[in-house]
Amino acid sequence: MADAPAVARTSAAVRAALDGPLRAGRSIGLVPTMGALHEGHLSLVRAARAGTDVVVVSIFVNPLQFGPGEDLDAYPRTFDADLAALTGEGVDLVFAPEATAYTPADARTTVHVVGLTDGLEAASRPTHFDGVTTIVTKLFSTVRPHRAYFGEKDFQQQAVIRRMARDLDLGVEVITRPVVRDPDGLALSSRNTYLSPDERRDALALSAALAAAQRGWAGDADATRADLLGTLGSAPGVRLDYAEVIDPETLEPLEGVHDGPAQAVVAAHVGDTRLIDTAPLQPASTDRA
Ligand code: AMP
């Protein structure tokens, strides 16, 4: 049996573990997660394994990115199962800091990305991205990765982090990997565990609508947006938050006919669970390294 990865609980322990590899010129890959790991997370770990010498996975339910009334307390915490899932995946270090130590109450610094954090997810989660960018900056500072791996599933998040890394010259290459799905199409998410069997069935409307949008894509953003709104606006058990067709870089809604890259993004409540999903509107899903 392969050994479980080493676990560091403090920034000092991470730095101590990585000083040697960094001095030896080895490249570090970071996969930031909130745990409750599934195959989507593991796809990022495997990309990091293939792309860098030393793989670090952070497991941290970041309190800063949850708004009031969101599911911070209920969020699944499955640390032992997460370590088991990472065993045999070639992970060199798991960083799992204590929340009170890593996000101290007297911290006074926030990293804010302007513009890209205004719409879509931010419309209903106004403080979310500041929480993400602040903690990802801190993780980059602790781990000092050469590359960091994110899921296309959180489409706005990866665009915001990509922009932040560029604007602040963080020296981290942001790699985005495609959405991993269950065989019936549902995008894997740690929050899927909240869904009842009926809700899970209703949730399939999201991936089905996106697949239809991909198949029907002829460059007309207005038509595809209207299709998504029509389908998801009337799907049983689905309370649509937004359905948009956007420019993948600026995240601005596209209008009219468009021959460049486009991305469909949707968010909806199914029961009490808020789900997001996305699909590139071009022939095949490609990495945006
Ligand atoms: P989370 O633990 O939800 O914060 O997610 C950690 C990372 O895994 C983020 O970069 C997510 O975008 C990514 N991720 C989550 N679900 C999936 C999925 N179904 N496919 C690929 N990546 C995912």
Boltz pocket constraint, residues with backbone or C-beta under 6 A from the ligand:
constraints:
  - pocket:
      binder: B
      contacts: [[A, 32], [A, 33], [A, 34], [A, 35], [A, 39], [A, 40], [A, 41], [A, 43], [A, 44], [A, 149], [A, 150], [A, 151], [A, 152], [A, 153], [A, 154], [A, 177], [A, 178], [A, 179], [A, 180], [A, 181], [A, 187], [A, 188], [A, 189], [A, 190]]
      max_distance: 6.0
